[in-house]
Amino acid sequence: MKVGTDGVLLGAWADTTDANTILDIGTGTGLIAIMLAQRSQAKIDAVEIDTPSFYQAKDNIAKCPWSNRISLFNISFQDFSKQHRGTYDLIVSNPPYFIKSLKSTETSRNSARHNEELPQDDLVEGVNQLLTNEGTFSAIFPYIEGNIFVAKAAAKGLFCSKRVNVTGKQGTGVKRLLLEFSKRKFPYEESELTIRNVDDGFTPEYKLLTKDFYLAF
């Protein structure tokens, strides 16, 4: 399974407390859905529009111990949100987030990284429709795109309650934002997380967050 740091961060950080139903938007290889299944007893639906990624996720999920609680859908999130009748206690996404940047010549890589397939407005609309009134939406974005999404979400009644500024290496700038949203306004929490020390070793806080998923930790 292809394992990316963004997916590991989100899968380890998203709050699964009291979540009986979870939706993973853009599951890719199935990593986040599998991590959330490991961390909860929830029933999990995972949506992936890219067919090769869908089959890779299907294979990975079939081999995991929690496959009986994970359902996979090869469909766009926009279509899924129109067709699905239920709601979710927790929705997560490591979305295709780059709004303006150079594109790869590989179509699948573009779909995974650029938001033409899932614009931020569509993501906000679908999450608002599928999230329970008491539920939370957790996602990871690059710094600029994350700040744009916070503003778009607030305008639609989805409010950021938690934010983690993620730095890739000690002494560098913020690389990613871990964000949690809800339909109700909660006291705002902001914190920092650095992944690697100056010597390229993982920091104690990153190890603590992800220790259940790395054999080396």
Residue, then its C-alpha position, 0 to 999 in steps of 0.5 A: m500500500k502506498v503510504g503518504t504522510d498526509g494520510v497517516l497524519l489525518g488517520a491518526w488525528a481525526d477524533t473517532t470518539d462516539a463515531n458510529t458512522i464514518l465517511d472517507i472522501g477520496t480514500g485513495t489506497g484505503l489507508i485512512a479508512i483502514m486506520l479509522a477502522q483500527r481506531s474505532q468500532a464504526k461502520i465506514d464508507a469510503v468513496e474513490i472516483d479514480t478506478p485504478s485507486f479504487y481497485q487498489a483500495k479494494d485489495n488493501i481493505a480485503k486484506c485488513p482485519w476490519s474489512n467487514r466494517i468498510s464499504l467502498f464506492n467507485i463514484s464521485f463524491q458529488d454523485f455519492s452525496k446526491q444518492h446517499r440517504g444517511t448521515y455520518d458522525l465523522i467525515v474525513s478527507n485528504p482531498p485533491y487540494f491544489i487550486k493553482s499549481l503546475k500539473s503532472t503529465e500523469t492524469s491520475r496524479n493530477s486527479a489526486r492532487h488538483n481539485e478540478e474533480l472535487p472543487q472546495d465548494d462541492l466539498v463543503e456542500g456535500v459535507n454539510q448535507l451528509l454530516t450529522n448536526e453533532g458530527t465533525f469533519s476533519a481534513i488535511f490541506p496545504y497552508i494556503e488552500g486550508n485557509i481558503f477552505v476555512a473561509k468557504a466553510a464558515a460562509k456555509g455554516l461549517f465552522c473550524s473548531k480545531r487547527v494544527n499547524v504542521t511543520g515538515k521539519q524543525g526550523t521551516g514554515v508551516k506545510r500542512l493544516l489539520l482542520e476539524f469542523s462542525k455545524r456548531k461553534f465551539p471554542y477554537e483550539e490551535s496547536e503546532l506539530t513538527i514531523r522531523n527534527v533538524d537531524d531528520g529524525f521523527t519528533p516525539e510528538y509525531k511518534l506519539l500521534t502515530k505510534d500505533f501505525y509504525l512498527a519502528f515506533 
